[in-house]
Amino acid sequence: MDKLTSIKAFTRVVQHGSFAAAARELRLSRSVISKYVIELEQELGSQLLIRTTRSASPTQNGRAYYERCLAILADLEEADLAVMRLQSEPRGVLRVNAPMSFGTLHLGRAVADFMEKYPELKIMLLLSDQQIDPVQEGFDVTLRVAAELPSSSLIARKVAPASLVVCAAPSYLARRGVPAHPDDLRAHDCLAYGYLVTGNQWKLTGPGGDHWINISWTMCANNGEVLRDAVVKGRGIALLPTFIVGADLQEGSLRSILTDYPAPEIAVYAIYPPTRHLSVKVRMFIDFLVERFGDRPYWDLVK
């Protein structure tokens, strides 16, 4: 049995969730991929995959083995790069997942500049606000925006800070008045982000401690840029990150309100699978983002 080929076949099946998709990527027949995985299971004496007619998912043992296989393949890639003297010139494909608004507003230009520096590298970028399993989906780097990250075996590095601000257009505030206390939000038109971890509750902290406000929204959307457009048009009050509304706050088309009651600080994190040796392309890409956005990114210069 070709152990390395079997491991590659197994990891691709887990990443794609099917034998057929793995076969297409590796340019082998489905039966050959199945044979490799079966041989691997027989050697290990353990079932690695749960199979149906259309899909395949890892067992508990399969998940643990998959994560170790990723580390092995990363080590092999690192060794190949060392032999080929490519430590300073990353090549291959870098698979990146990122939130939609951050991706369209900031990451697109950053990726383009990174590619200009390293023309031998190809980048596959998927933008989505839905929470995914980076390991199962096969991403090298996943960017997430959060106040804190859940416990995980993945490695996380802070790329840049950001702030959540309660904001509204001057036209709305002139028409409806400026809230002086978080409780006042209950009498206002609020615009809600559909993927907010706390649902329709906004947490603000100030005099008197934490204030949890159950907003009554007039619009709910799963995209921050859509909400930003509605807020600028005077449709209501929203709680949005400064990497979306920073420019509007700077130019005055939006005003930050309830500044004595800030929302929890958030940050942009880069997440990647644990390996003994971080691959060159992943390390250089994350270093590039940290240097580009920094501890005081341009979207927070309104402070």
C-alpha atoms as a printed R data frame, in Angstrom:
    type eleno elety resid chain resno       x      y       z
1   ATOM     1    CA   MET     A     1   0.000  0.000   0.000
2   ATOM     2    CA   ASP     A     2   1.202  3.507  -0.842
3   ATOM     3    CA   LYS     A     3   0.650  5.052   2.599
4   ATOM     4    CA   LEU     A     4   1.165  8.660   1.545
5   ATOM     5    CA   THR     A     5  -1.231  8.389  -1.387
6   ATOM     6    CA   SER     A     6  -3.795  6.717   0.861
7   ATOM     7    CA   ILE     A     7  -3.476  9.527   3.403
8   ATOM     8    CA   LYS     A     8  -3.919 12.159   0.680
9   ATOM     9    CA   ALA     A     9  -6.985 10.349  -0.645
10  ATOM    10    CA   PHE     A    10  -8.474 10.082   2.854
11  ATOM    11    CA   THR     A    11  -7.953 13.784   3.657
12  ATOM    12    CA   ARG     A    12  -9.511 14.870   0.367
13  ATOM    13    CA   VAL     A    13 -12.580 12.703   1.031
14  ATOM    14    CA   VAL     A    14 -13.015 14.329   4.444
15  ATOM    15    CA   GLN     A    15 -12.511 17.837   3.046
16  ATOM    16    CA   HIS     A    16 -15.000 17.389   0.206
17  ATOM    17    CA   GLY     A    17 -17.424 15.090   2.010
18  ATOM    18    CA   SER     A    18 -17.540 12.609  -0.851
19  ATOM    19    CA   PHE     A    19 -15.430 10.097  -2.736
20  ATOM    20    CA   ALA     A    20 -16.505 11.499  -6.080
21  ATOM    21    CA   ALA     A    21 -15.292 15.044  -5.338
22  ATOM    22    CA   ALA     A    22 -12.004 13.737  -3.963
23  ATOM    23    CA   ALA     A    23 -11.545 11.633  -7.096
24  ATOM    24    CA   ARG     A    24 -12.088 14.680  -9.316
25  ATOM    25    CA   GLU     A    25  -9.491 16.743  -7.457
26  ATOM    26    CA   LEU     A    26  -6.899 13.965  -7.479
27  ATOM    27    CA   ARG     A    27  -7.803 12.975 -11.041
28  ATOM    28    CA   LEU     A    28  -8.377  9.357 -10.083
29  ATOM    29    CA   SER     A    29 -11.415  7.123 -10.319
30  ATOM    30    CA   ARG     A    30 -13.852  6.899  -7.429
31  ATOM    31    CA   SER     A    31 -13.088  3.200  -7.059
32  ATOM    32    CA   VAL     A    32  -9.356  3.896  -6.688
33  ATOM    33    CA   ILE     A    33  -9.990  6.498  -3.985
34  ATOM    34    CA   SER     A    34 -12.262  4.043  -2.185
35  ATOM    35    CA   LYS     A    35  -9.586  1.343  -2.439
36  ATOM    36    CA   TYR     A    36  -6.961  3.622  -0.885
37  ATOM    37    CA   VAL     A    37  -9.214  4.479   2.059
38  ATOM    38    CA   ILE     A    38 -10.240  0.863   2.631
39  ATOM    39    CA   GLU     A    39  -6.586 -0.207   2.675
40  ATOM    40    CA   LEU     A    40  -5.872  2.517   5.207
41  ATOM    41    CA   GLU     A    41  -8.738  1.376   7.431
42  ATOM    42    CA   GLN     A    42  -7.599 -2.225   7.199
43  ATOM    43    CA   GLU     A    43  -4.055 -1.343   8.187
44  ATOM    44    CA   LEU     A    44  -5.252  0.746  11.139
45  ATOM    45    CA   GLY     A    45  -7.937 -1.741  12.143
46  ATOM    46    CA   SER     A    46 -10.447  1.084  12.555
47  ATOM    47    CA   GLN     A    47 -13.287  2.560  10.528
48  ATOM    48    CA   LEU     A    48 -12.385  6.105   9.476
49  ATOM    49    CA   LEU     A    49 -15.419  7.104   7.427
50  ATOM    50    CA   ILE     A    50 -19.177  6.768   7.632
51  ATOM    51    CA   ARG     A    51 -20.357  6.182   4.080
52  ATOM    52    CA   THR     A    52 -23.688  6.808   2.388
53  ATOM    53    CA   THR     A    53 -24.534  6.587  -1.290
54  ATOM    54    CA   ARG     A    54 -23.690 10.270  -1.801
55  ATOM    55    CA   SER     A    55 -21.469 11.387   1.049
56  ATOM    56    CA   ALA     A    56 -18.793 10.419   3.524
57  ATOM    57    CA   SER     A    57 -18.063 11.854   6.968
58  ATOM    58    CA   PRO     A    58 -15.349 10.987   9.482
59  ATOM    59    CA   THR     A    59 -15.935  8.832  12.530
60  ATOM    60    CA   GLN     A    60 -14.551 10.014  15.857
61  ATOM    61    CA   ASN     A    61 -11.353  8.069  15.169
62  ATOM    62    CA   GLY     A    62 -11.400  9.347  11.613
63  ATOM    63    CA   ARG     A    63 -11.573 12.974  12.760
64  ATOM    64    CA   ALA     A    64  -8.577 12.526  15.091
65  ATOM    65    CA   TYR     A    65  -6.620 10.723  12.371
66  ATOM    66    CA   TYR     A    66  -7.538 13.397   9.823
67  ATOM    67    CA   GLU     A    67  -6.114 16.198  11.963
68  ATOM    68    CA   ARG     A    68  -2.859 14.274  12.429
69  ATOM    69    CA   CYS     A    69  -2.711 13.619   8.689
70  ATOM    70    CA   LEU     A    70  -3.028 17.342   7.994
71  ATOM    71    CA   ALA     A    71  -0.018 17.954  10.226
72  ATOM    72    CA   ILE     A    72   1.951 15.240   8.408
73  ATOM    73    CA   LEU     A    73   1.111 16.650   4.982
74  ATOM    74    CA   ALA     A    74   2.008 20.163   6.155
75  ATOM    75    CA   ASP     A    75   5.388 18.887   7.350
76  ATOM    76    CA   LEU     A    76   5.971 17.245   3.995
77  ATOM    77    CA   GLU     A    77   5.063 20.442   2.190
78  ATOM    78    CA   GLU     A    78   7.484 22.356   4.389
79  ATOM    79    CA   ALA     A    79  10.225 19.858   3.628
80  ATOM    80    CA   ASP     A    80   9.561 20.153  -0.099
81  ATOM    81    CA   LEU     A    81   9.750 23.935   0.105
82  ATOM    82    CA   ALA     A    82  13.028 23.769   2.010
83  ATOM    83    CA   VAL     A    83  14.601 21.485  -0.592
84  ATOM    84    CA   MET     A    84  13.349 23.697  -3.400
85  ATOM    85    CA   ARG     A    85  14.612 26.842  -1.627
86  ATOM    86    CA   LEU     A    86  11.199 28.441  -1.631
87  ATOM    87    CA   GLN     A    87  11.069 29.724   1.936
88  ATOM    88    CA   SER     A    88  11.045 33.313   0.698
89  ATOM    89    CA   GLU     A    89   8.807 32.706  -2.325
90  ATOM    90    CA   PRO     A    90   5.568 30.881  -1.444
91  ATOM    91    CA   ARG     A    91   3.904 28.891  -4.199
92  ATOM    92    CA   GLY     A    92   0.943 26.614  -4.637
93  ATOM    93    CA   VAL     A    93  -2.641 27.322  -3.583
94  ATOM    94    CA   LEU     A    94  -3.617 29.185  -0.398
95  ATOM    95    CA   ARG     A    95  -7.235 28.528   0.633
96  ATOM    96    CA   VAL     A    96  -8.737 31.405   2.634
97  ATOM    97    CA   ASN     A    97 -12.171 31.836   4.224
98  ATOM    98    CA   ALA     A    98 -13.338 35.238   5.514
99  ATOM    99    CA   PRO     A    99 -16.489 37.170   6.504
100 ATOM   100    CA   MET     A   100 -18.360 38.786   3.645
101 ATOM   101    CA   SER     A   101 -18.165 42.479   4.560
102 ATOM   102    CA   PHE     A   102 -14.591 42.408   5.810
103 ATOM   103    CA   GLY     A   103 -13.636 40.537   2.661
104 ATOM   104    CA   THR     A   104 -15.246 42.934   0.217
105 ATOM   105    CA   LEU     A   105 -14.230 46.131   2.029
106 ATOM   106    CA   HIS     A   106 -10.681 45.325   3.109
107 ATOM   107    CA   LEU     A   107  -9.422 41.853   2.303
108 ATOM   108    CA   GLY     A   108  -9.847 42.046  -1.472
109 ATOM   109    CA   ARG     A   109  -7.295 44.834  -1.885
110 ATOM   110    CA   ALA     A   110  -4.974 43.214   0.644
111 ATOM   111    CA   VAL     A   111  -5.049 39.886  -1.209
112 ATOM   112    CA   ALA     A   112  -4.362 41.636  -4.511
113 ATOM   113    CA   ASP     A   113  -1.299 43.360  -3.034
114 ATOM   114    CA   PHE     A   114  -0.098 40.103  -1.492
115 ATOM   115    CA   MET     A   115  -0.393 38.358  -4.847
116 ATOM   116    CA   GLU     A   116   1.602 41.148  -6.470
117 ATOM   117    CA   LYS     A   117   4.435 40.456  -4.026
118 ATOM   118    CA   TYR     A   118   4.264 36.678  -4.574
119 ATOM   119    CA   PRO     A   119   3.119 36.016  -8.151
120 ATOM   120    CA   GLU     A   120   3.805 32.267  -7.904
121 ATOM   121    CA   LEU     A   121   1.060 31.874  -5.270
122 ATOM   122    CA   LYS     A   122  -2.566 31.196  -6.149
123 ATOM   123    CA   ILE     A   123  -5.283 32.227  -3.686
124 ATOM   124    CA   MET     A   124  -8.699 30.606  -3.405
125 ATOM   125    CA   LEU     A   125 -10.884 33.015  -1.390
126 ATOM   126    CA   LEU     A   126 -14.376 32.135  -0.120
127 ATOM   127    CA   LEU     A   127 -16.418 34.873   1.581
128 ATOM   128    CA   SER     A   128 -19.239 33.819   3.902
129 ATOM   129    CA   ASP     A   129 -20.652 34.994   7.230
130 ATOM   130    CA   GLN     A   130 -21.725 31.486   8.197
131 ATOM   131    CA   GLN     A   131 -19.614 29.629  10.733
132 ATOM   132    CA   ILE     A   132 -17.779 26.741   9.091
133 ATOM   133    CA   ASP     A   133 -15.372 24.046  10.242
134 ATOM   134    CA   PRO     A   134 -12.065 25.241   8.728
135 ATOM   135    CA   VAL     A   135 -10.461 21.811   9.011
136 ATOM   136    CA   GLN     A   136 -13.353 19.917   7.468
137 ATOM   137    CA   GLU     A   137 -13.680 22.479   4.667
138 ATOM   138    CA   GLY     A   138  -9.956 22.345   3.936
139 ATOM   139    CA   PHE     A   139  -9.034 26.014   4.476
140 ATOM   140    CA   ASP     A   140  -5.440 26.998   5.210
141 ATOM   141    CA   VAL     A   141  -6.485 30.263   6.880
142 ATOM   142    CA   THR     A   142  -9.873 31.346   8.212
143 ATOM   143    CA   LEU     A   143 -10.534 34.941   9.267
144 ATOM   144    CA   ARG     A   144 -13.148 35.539  11.916
145 ATOM   145    CA   VAL     A   145 -14.465 38.679  13.610
146 ATOM   146    CA   ALA     A   146 -15.434 38.154  17.235
147 ATOM   147    CA   ALA     A   147 -15.141 39.450  20.795
148 ATOM   148    CA   GLU     A   148 -13.649 36.087  21.737
149 ATOM   149    CA   LEU     A   149 -13.234 32.754  20.017
150 ATOM   150    CA   PRO     A   150 -14.696 29.476  21.269
151 ATOM   151    CA   SER     A   151 -12.339 26.864  22.650
152 ATOM   152    CA   SER     A   152 -10.793 24.886  19.810
153 ATOM   153    CA   SER     A   153  -7.754 22.860  18.807
154 ATOM   154    CA   LEU     A   154  -7.121 25.436  16.074
155 ATOM   155    CA   ILE     A   155  -4.446 28.114  16.428
156 ATOM   156    CA   ALA     A   156  -5.678 31.724  16.479
157 ATOM   157    CA   ARG     A   157  -3.672 34.905  15.947
158 ATOM   158    CA   LYS     A   158  -5.069 38.407  16.347
159 ATOM   159    CA   VAL     A   159  -4.766 40.303  13.079
160 ATOM   160    CA   ALA     A   160  -6.291 43.650  14.076
161 ATOM   161    CA   PRO     A   161  -8.660 45.210  16.604
162 ATOM   162    CA   ALA     A   162 -12.030 46.688  15.727
163 ATOM   163    CA   SER     A   163 -14.898 48.330  17.553
164 ATOM   164    CA   LEU     A   164 -18.656 47.956  17.517
165 ATOM   165    CA   VAL     A   165 -20.445 51.294  17.524
166 ATOM   166    CA   VAL     A   166 -24.071 52.297  17.869
167 ATOM   167    CA   CYS     A   167 -24.605 54.718  15.021
168 ATOM   168    CA   ALA     A   168 -27.246 56.598  13.058
169 ATOM   169    CA   ALA     A   169 -27.509 59.196  10.322
170 ATOM   170    CA   PRO     A   170 -27.793 62.869  11.351
171 ATOM   171    CA   SER     A   171 -31.120 63.027   9.481
172 ATOM   172    CA   TYR     A   172 -32.575 60.213  11.618
173 ATOM   173    CA   LEU     A   173 -31.349 61.776  14.865
174 ATOM   174    CA   ALA     A   174 -32.782 65.154  13.882
175 ATOM   175    CA   ARG     A   175 -36.131 63.499  13.213
176 ATOM   176    CA   ARG     A   176 -36.313 61.088  16.161
177 ATOM   177    CA   GLY     A   177 -33.929 62.518  18.746
178 ATOM   178    CA   VAL     A   178 -30.631 61.276  20.162
179 ATOM   179    CA   PRO     A   179 -30.825 58.384  22.666
180 ATOM   180    CA   ALA     A   180 -29.199 59.341  25.978
181 ATOM   181    CA   HIS     A   181 -29.371 55.904  27.604
182 ATOM   182    CA   PRO     A   182 -29.378 52.328  26.232
183 ATOM   183    CA   ASP     A   183 -32.962 51.890  27.424
184 ATOM   184    CA   ASP     A   184 -33.986 54.664  25.007
185 ATOM   185    CA   LEU     A   185 -33.205 52.332  22.096
186 ATOM   186    CA   ARG     A   186 -36.415 50.439  22.773
187 ATOM   187    CA   ALA     A   187 -38.372 53.410  21.427
188 ATOM   188    CA   HIS     A   188 -36.299 53.712  18.247
189 ATOM   189    CA   ASP     A   189 -36.172 52.001  14.872
190 ATOM   190    CA   CYS     A   190 -33.267 49.559  15.055
191 ATOM   191    CA   LEU     A   191 -31.578 47.591  12.306
192 ATOM   192    CA   ALA     A   192 -30.374 44.111  13.279
193 ATOM   193    CA   TYR     A   193 -27.564 41.937  11.997
194 ATOM   194    CA   GLY     A   194 -28.866 38.427  11.416
195 ATOM   195    CA   TYR     A   195 -25.715 36.536  12.501
196 ATOM   196    CA   LEU     A   196 -25.164 38.426  15.786
197 ATOM   197    CA   VAL     A   197 -24.226 35.861  18.446
198 ATOM   198    CA   THR     A   198 -26.562 37.495  20.968
199 ATOM   199    CA   GLY     A   199 -29.492 37.553  18.540
200 ATOM   200    CA   ASN     A   200 -31.668 40.666  18.928
201 ATOM   201    CA   GLN     A   201 -29.930 41.669  22.165
202 ATOM   202    CA   TRP     A   202 -27.356 44.438  22.169
203 ATOM   203    CA   LYS     A   203 -24.889 44.509  25.052
204 ATOM   204    CA   LEU     A   204 -23.632 47.947  26.071
205 ATOM   205    CA   THR     A   205 -21.508 48.686  29.126
206 ATOM   206    CA   GLY     A   206 -21.339 51.982  31.004
207 ATOM   207    CA   PRO     A   207 -22.452 53.641  34.205
208 ATOM   208    CA   GLY     A   208 -24.400 51.057  36.148
209 ATOM   209    CA   GLY     A   209 -22.694 48.076  34.511
210 ATOM   210    CA   ASP     A   210 -23.911 45.988  31.585
211 ATOM   211    CA   HIS     A   211 -27.093 46.867  29.726
212 ATOM   212    CA   TRP     A   212 -28.748 44.162  27.630
213 ATOM   213    CA   ILE     A   213 -31.231 45.753  25.268
214 ATOM   214    CA   ASN     A   214 -33.812 43.676  23.405
215 ATOM   215    CA   ILE     A   215 -34.234 45.767  20.299
216 ATOM   216    CA   SER     A   216 -37.401 45.862  18.241
217 ATOM   217    CA   TRP     A   217 -35.982 45.832  14.740
218 ATOM   218    CA   THR     A   218 -37.566 47.260  11.628
219 ATOM   219    CA   MET     A   219 -35.009 45.596   9.371
220 ATOM   220    CA   CYS     A   220 -32.867 42.492   9.817
221 ATOM   221    CA   ALA     A   221 -30.166 41.491   7.320
222 ATOM   222    CA   ASN     A   222 -27.349 38.964   7.207
223 ATOM   223    CA   ASN     A   223 -24.958 41.467   5.638
224 ATOM   224    CA   GLY     A   224 -23.410 44.436   7.402
225 ATOM   225    CA   GLU     A   225 -22.979 46.535   4.266
226 ATOM   226    CA   VAL     A   226 -26.695 46.336   3.544
227 ATOM   227    CA   LEU     A   227 -27.420 47.556   7.079
228 ATOM   228    CA   ARG     A   228 -24.853 50.327   6.688
229 ATOM   229    CA   ASP     A   229 -26.625 51.574   3.539
230 ATOM   230    CA   ALA     A   230 -29.959 51.615   5.364
231 ATOM   231    CA   VAL     A   231 -28.487 53.491   8.339
232 ATOM   232    CA   VAL     A   232 -26.895 56.120   6.071
233 ATOM   233    CA   LYS     A   233 -30.302 56.591   4.432
234 ATOM   234    CA   GLY     A   234 -31.775 57.422   7.845
235 ATOM   235    CA   ARG     A   235 -33.796 54.252   8.319
236 ATOM   236    CA   GLY     A   236 -32.756 53.682  11.925
237 ATOM   237    CA   ILE     A   237 -30.015 52.888  14.437
238 ATOM   238    CA   ALA     A   238 -27.562 50.023  14.051
239 ATOM   239    CA   LEU     A   239 -24.754 48.340  15.967
240 ATOM   240    CA   LEU     A   240 -21.990 47.848  13.402
241 ATOM   241    CA   PRO     A   241 -18.217 47.310  13.345
242 ATOM   242    CA   THR     A   242 -15.969 50.218  12.482
243 ATOM   243    CA   PHE     A   243 -14.418 48.313   9.594
244 ATOM   244    CA   ILE     A   244 -17.830 48.749   7.914
245 ATOM   245    CA   VAL     A   245 -18.838 52.257   9.074
246 ATOM   246    CA   GLY     A   246 -15.455 53.844   9.884
247 ATOM   247    CA   ALA     A   247 -15.336 55.915   6.692
248 ATOM   248    CA   ASP     A   248 -18.917 57.129   7.213
249 ATOM   249    CA   LEU     A   249 -18.120 58.198  10.773
250 ATOM   250    CA   GLN     A   250 -15.035 60.039   9.561
251 ATOM   251    CA   GLU     A   251 -16.895 61.978   6.857
252 ATOM   252    CA   GLY     A   252 -19.971 62.672   9.008
253 ATOM   253    CA   SER     A   253 -22.632 60.729   7.114
254 ATOM   254    CA   LEU     A   254 -23.039 58.700  10.330
255 ATOM   255    CA   ARG     A   255 -22.741 59.685  13.984
256 ATOM   256    CA   SER     A   256 -21.634 57.461  16.827
257 ATOM   257    CA   ILE     A   257 -24.123 57.648  19.700
258 ATOM   258    CA   LEU     A   258 -24.248 56.339  23.272
259 ATOM   259    CA   THR     A   259 -20.460 56.682  23.391
260 ATOM   260    CA   ASP     A   260 -20.520 56.415  27.199
261 ATOM   261    CA   TYR     A   261 -21.966 52.922  26.749
262 ATOM   262    CA   PRO     A   262 -19.539 51.064  24.454
263 ATOM   263    CA   ALA     A   263 -20.211 47.612  23.037
264 ATOM   264    CA   PRO     A   264 -17.679 44.816  23.706
265 ATOM   265    CA   GLU     A   265 -14.437 45.163  21.783
266 ATOM   266    CA   ILE     A   266 -14.026 42.806  18.856
267 ATOM   267    CA   ALA     A   267 -11.069 41.806  16.727
268 ATOM   268    CA   VAL     A   268 -10.160 40.135  13.451
269 ATOM   269    CA   TYR     A   269  -8.496 36.762  14.040
270 ATOM   270    CA   ALA     A   270  -6.652 34.432  11.697
271 ATOM   271    CA   ILE     A   271  -7.294 30.766  12.471
272 ATOM   272    CA   TYR     A   272  -5.340 27.828  11.116
273 ATOM   273    CA   PRO     A   273  -4.870 24.123  11.909
274 ATOM   274    CA   PRO     A   274  -2.117 23.246  14.399
275 ATOM   275    CA   THR     A   275   1.086 21.944  12.830
276 ATOM   276    CA   ARG     A   276   4.583 21.575  14.144
277 ATOM   277    CA   HIS     A   277   5.890 23.752  11.312
278 ATOM   278    CA   LEU     A   278   3.592 26.471  10.013
279 ATOM   279    CA   SER     A   279   3.646 26.423   6.212
280 ATOM   280    CA   VAL     A   280   5.460 29.284   4.520
281 ATOM   281    CA   LYS     A   281   2.429 30.506   2.592
282 ATOM   282    CA   VAL     A   282   0.227 30.609   5.716
283 ATOM   283    CA   ARG     A   283   2.851 32.301   7.882
284 ATOM   284    CA   MET     A   284   3.672 34.935   5.276
285 ATOM   285    CA   PHE     A   285   0.015 35.680   4.524
286 ATOM   286    CA   ILE     A   286  -0.879 36.193   8.201
287 ATOM   287    CA   ASP     A   287   2.264 38.277   8.791
288 ATOM   288    CA   PHE     A   288   1.270 40.412   5.799
289 ATOM   289    CA   LEU     A   289  -2.239 41.041   7.183
290 ATOM   290    CA   VAL     A   290  -0.942 41.907  10.660
291 ATOM   291    CA   GLU     A   291   1.531 44.383   9.184
292 ATOM   292    CA   ARG     A   292  -1.069 45.876   6.834
293 ATOM   293    CA   PHE     A   293  -3.831 46.474   9.390
294 ATOM   294    CA   GLY     A   294  -1.777 46.823  12.587
295 ATOM   295    CA   ASP     A   295  -2.763 47.599  16.169
296 ATOM   296    CA   ARG     A   296  -4.512 50.786  15.062
297 ATOM   297    CA   PRO     A   297  -6.128 50.042  11.708
298 ATOM   298    CA   TYR     A   298  -7.318 52.830   9.461
299 ATOM   299    CA   TRP     A   299 -10.977 51.989  10.051
300 ATOM   300    CA   ASP     A   300 -10.619 52.889  13.764
301 ATOM   301    CA   LEU     A   301  -8.998 56.287  13.259
302 ATOM   302    CA   VAL     A   302 -12.323 57.907  14.184
303 ATOM   303    CA   LYS     A   303 -11.547 57.410  17.885
